[in-house]
Every structure is written in C-alpha cells, then in structure tokens.
Amino acid sequence: MDGYVSHYTNKLDAKGRVSIPAPFRATLARDGFDGLYVHPSIDQEALDCGGNALLQEIESLLSGLSPYSEERDLFSTALIGTSEILKVDSEGRTILTESLKSYARIANEVTFVGHGRKFQIWEPGRFRAHLDEARSRVRDLRRQLGASHAAPDGRPRSHGARE
C-alpha cells in the first residue's frame, strides 16, 4: 500500500512544532506536494491532512456536483474554504496554526492516524475514545454481516452454497 497507515503520537516542541512521522513524510514526498494540506474534518474534531492525493479526492467530489448547486458550495466551503497549507521544514516538522489546534482541541501532543489517501491529526485522548467506538461499531457490523450471510437455518453458508 502506498498510503498513510498506522498511527503515531508525537509531542509539540517548545516552539509549537510537531514532527510528522517518517512514513507519512515519505508518502507526502512520493505524492509530490510541497507542504501539508490541512482542513478541519467534516464530522470529527480532528484535522484531515495530505497532499495531492487528498486534493484530487476533493476535486473529484466537487466535480461530481453541479457547479452552482448548494451542495457544491457547502462542500467547497468546508473542504477548501477552511483549509490551510502548512510548511514542512527540512527535519519534517510543521507548526499547526492556532485555529487548527483550537478546532481539534490540541494542546501538547497529537496523534497522526493513517487513512490511506489522507491522514488525520487528533488530540490523543479524543483519538483513543474514537478508536474504542470504531472498534465497537466494527464488531457490531461484523456480526450483522455474518448474520446476513448465514443460511436460512442460521448456520454460516459454506463457499459456493446455494439457497
């Protein structure tokens, strides 16, 4: 996979800089984006981050909407109008602006979370709570999927079984 995977927690230094994890920096470098594109997540108190791949995903979403539609305007405002392009120094550090830190409730530490074509930056405690909820919901979804793939008598279907 040539995307952002895993999660890492790093501290902000005395100057407010945070080191982007090396695997994430390598993915950004391969992507060819000069800096770090960041916008507040639409549905979480976290920050969505990436480079050209994230920008292409946003552009693809917007291009599928009518140019003067309310939906396009709303998505454009949320994903482009609130975004920032942060500089990344030669040591792989960036400074989160006060508005970004405030939105994600970040103080002294951040957790970087891979999402394939993008990554998120979270306040670590909020991420742990989100991860616990995600695991719980995924377990429930797995049970639902398992039940929907059961034979009429309630037993799991074997591969190639017919109804």
C-alpha positions as CSV (number, residue, x, y, z in Angstrom):
1,M,0.0,0.0,0.0
2,D,1.3,3.4,-1.0
3,G,-0.7,5.4,1.5
4,Y,-0.8,6.5,5.1
5,V,-1.1,3.6,7.5
6,S,-0.9,3.1,11.3
7,H,-0.9,5.8,14.0
8,Y,1.8,7.7,15.9
9,T,1.7,10.1,18.8
10,N,4.2,13.0,18.9
11,K,4.7,16.0,21.2
12,L,4.7,19.6,20.2
13,D,8.0,21.1,21.0
14,A,8.6,24.5,22.8
15,K,8.2,26.4,19.5
16,G,4.9,24.6,18.8
17,R,6.4,22.4,16.1
18,V,5.4,18.7,15.7
19,S,7.3,16.1,13.7
20,I,5.3,14.4,11.0
21,P,6.0,10.6,11.3
22,A,8.7,9.4,8.9
23,P,6.4,7.0,7.0
24,F,3.9,9.8,6.5
25,R,6.7,12.2,5.3
26,A,7.8,9.5,2.8
27,T,4.2,9.2,1.4
28,L,4.0,13.0,1.1
29,A,7.3,13.1,-0.7
30,R,6.2,10.5,-3.2
31,D,2.9,12.4,-3.7
32,G,4.9,15.5,-4.7
33,F,3.0,18.1,-2.7
34,D,5.2,20.9,-1.3
35,G,3.9,21.3,2.2
36,L,1.0,19.8,4.0
37,Y,-2.7,20.4,3.0
38,V,-4.9,20.5,6.1
39,H,-8.6,21.2,6.7
40,P,-10.9,20.6,9.7
41,S,-12.6,17.2,9.4
42,I,-16.2,17.4,8.4
43,D,-17.5,15.0,11.1
44,Q,-14.8,14.7,13.7
45,E,-12.9,17.1,16.0
46,A,-9.8,16.2,14.0
47,L,-7.8,17.5,11.1
48,D,-7.7,15.9,7.6
49,C,-4.3,16.1,6.1
50,G,-2.4,15.1,2.9
51,G,-1.1,16.3,-0.4
52,N,-2.0,15.9,-4.0
53,A,-4.0,12.7,-3.5
54,L,-6.2,14.4,-0.9
55,L,-6.7,17.4,-3.2
56,Q,-7.6,15.2,-6.1
57,E,-10.1,13.4,-4.0
58,I,-11.7,16.7,-3.0
59,E,-11.7,17.9,-6.6
60,S,-13.3,14.6,-7.8
61,L,-16.1,15.0,-5.2
62,L,-16.7,18.6,-6.2
63,S,-16.6,17.9,-10.0
64,G,-19.4,15.4,-9.5
65,L,-21.7,18.2,-8.2
66,S,-23.5,20.8,-10.2
67,P,-21.3,23.9,-10.5
68,Y,-23.8,26.3,-8.9
69,S,-25.5,23.8,-6.5
70,E,-25.9,24.4,-2.8
71,E,-24.2,21.0,-2.2
72,R,-21.1,22.0,-4.1
73,D,-21.0,25.3,-2.3
74,L,-21.2,23.7,1.1
75,F,-18.6,21.0,0.3
76,S,-16.3,23.6,-1.2
77,T,-16.6,25.9,1.8
78,A,-16.0,23.1,4.3
79,L,-13.1,21.4,2.4
80,I,-11.4,24.2,0.6
81,G,-12.5,27.4,2.3
82,T,-11.3,26.3,5.8
83,S,-8.1,24.7,4.6
84,E,-4.5,25.7,5.2
85,I,-1.3,24.8,3.5
86,L,1.4,24.3,6.2
87,K,5.1,24.4,5.5
88,V,7.2,21.4,6.5
89,D,10.8,22.1,7.5
90,S,13.9,20.1,6.5
91,E,13.5,18.0,9.6
92,G,9.9,17.0,8.8
93,R,8.3,19.3,11.4
94,T,5.3,21.6,10.9
95,I,3.5,24.2,13.0
96,L,-0.2,23.8,13.5
97,T,-1.9,27.2,13.5
98,E,-4.0,28.3,16.5
99,S,-7.2,27.9,14.6
100,L,-6.4,24.3,13.6
101,K,-5.3,23.4,17.2
102,S,-8.4,25.0,18.6
103,Y,-10.7,23.1,16.2
104,A,-9.1,19.7,17.1
105,R,-8.6,20.7,20.8
106,I,-4.9,20.0,20.6
107,A,-2.6,21.2,23.4
108,N,0.8,19.4,23.8
109,E,0.5,16.2,21.9
110,V,-1.0,14.9,18.6
111,T,-1.8,11.5,17.2
112,F,-1.4,11.0,13.5
113,V,-3.8,8.4,12.1
114,G,-3.4,6.9,8.6
115,H,-6.5,6.7,6.4
116,G,-4.9,5.5,3.1
117,R,-5.1,8.6,0.8
118,K,-5.1,11.0,3.7
119,F,-4.2,11.1,7.4
120,Q,-5.8,12.7,10.4
121,I,-4.4,14.6,13.3
122,W,-6.1,14.1,16.6
123,E,-5.8,15.1,20.3
124,P,-4.6,11.7,21.7
125,G,-7.3,11.2,24.3
126,R,-10.1,12.0,21.7
127,F,-8.4,9.6,19.3
128,R,-8.4,6.8,21.9
129,A,-12.1,7.3,22.5
130,H,-12.8,7.4,18.8
131,L,-10.8,4.2,18.3
132,D,-12.7,2.4,21.0
133,E,-16.0,3.5,19.4
134,A,-14.8,2.5,16.0
135,R,-13.8,-1.0,17.2
136,S,-17.1,-1.5,18.9
137,R,-19.1,-0.4,15.9
138,V,-16.9,-2.6,13.6
139,R,-17.6,-5.6,15.8
140,D,-21.3,-4.9,15.6
141,L,-21.1,-4.5,11.8
142,R,-19.2,-7.8,11.5
143,R,-21.9,-9.6,13.5
144,Q,-24.5,-8.0,11.2
145,L,-22.6,-9.0,8.1
146,G,-22.1,-12.5,9.4
147,A,-25.9,-12.8,10.2
148,S,-26.8,-11.6,6.7
149,H,-24.5,-14.2,5.1
150,A,-26.0,-17.1,7.2
151,A,-28.0,-19.9,5.6
152,P,-31.8,-19.9,6.2
153,D,-31.3,-22.3,9.1
154,G,-28.9,-19.8,10.8
155,R,-25.7,-21.7,10.0
156,P,-22.9,-19.9,8.2
157,R,-23.0,-20.6,4.5
158,S,-20.2,-22.5,3.0
159,H,-18.4,-21.2,0.0
160,G,-20.5,-21.9,-3.1
161,A,-23.6,-22.9,-1.2
162,R,-27.0,-22.3,-2.9
163,E,-30.2,-21.1,-1.3
